[in-house]
Amino acid sequence: MDRTALAASLGRVQPSPAENAVALKQAKQAAEEFESLFIAEMLSPVFESLDTGGLFGGGQGEKIYRSLMVQEYGKAIAKAGGIGIADTVQREILRMQENQQ
């Protein structure tokens, strides 16, 4: 009886090391995406309060591109190490996955 069959007979199937690596990578990616969205939401009011008047400023197009710029700033900050949220979120994701198994 191999390890998987034994674990299945006990009611649990242990993930393989490859499955663990994939889960870890996916959890890290999800945590970084969450942190980038969080940072973007925190930066959004800062950029909304800027005066955009002038010859080339303002309008609907600027609102759209400003939101895209803020999202990219959030991604860049998260990728550069962020503010520490991603590590905590990743640990919680992995803990929740372990509890489901």
N, C-alpha and C positions, 0 to 999 in steps of 0.2 A: 504494500500500500504506500503510495507516494505521499508527499507532504500535503498537496492540495486535496487529495482524497481524504486523508486523515483529518485535515482541518474542516472539510465539508461535513464529514461524519460527526464532528463535534459541534456543528452548527455555525462555524466561522470559517471564512476563507481569508487567509492572510494574503495581502497584495504582494506581488513580486517586487524585487528591487527596482526593476524598470518602471513598474506602475507607480511606485513611490516617487521616483525621480520625476515622472510626468506630473503627478499630483503636486509635487513641490514647485515645479516650474509654473504650473497653471495658477497655483495659489499666489506665488510671487507676482505674476503678471496682473492678476485681479487686484491685489493689494496696491500695486503701483498705479493702476488705472483709477482706483478709488481715491488714492491720495492726490492724483493729478486733478480729478474733478473737484475734490474738496478745496485744493489750493486755488483753482480757477474761481470757485464760488466766493472764496475769501478776497480774491483780487478784484472781482467784478465791480463792487461798489467804488473802489479807488478809481478805476478807469471811467466809470460812468459819471463821476463828479468833475472830470476834466472839461474845461471849456474848449469847444471845437469850432468856435466861430472863426470867421476869416474867409479869405477868398476861396480856399480849397477845402474848407472844413464843413462838417455837419451833414445832415441828410440821412436818409434811410440806409444807403450803402455803407456809410461809416459805422452805423450801429451794428450792421451785420459783420463787417470785417473786424470791428473792435472785439466782438464776442469771440470770433475765431482766433484773434491774436491772444486774448486772455486764456483761451483753452490751450493754446500752444505754449504760453508762458507756464501754465500749470504743469503740462507734460515735461517741459524742460527742467523745471525746479524739482519735480518728483524723480526724474531720471538722474539728476545730479546728486541725489541723496535725500531730497525732500525735507520734511520737518519732523520725521520720525513716526508718522502714522502708519506707513506701509508695513513696518516690521510687526507692529501690534496686530494689525488686520490680518496679516499672513499667519501669525500664530493662532489667532482665533479661527480662521478658516480651517487650518490643519487640525485644531482641537475638535471642531465640529465634525470634520470628516472622520476622525478616529472614533467619536462617540456614535456615529451612525453605523459603524462596522461591528 
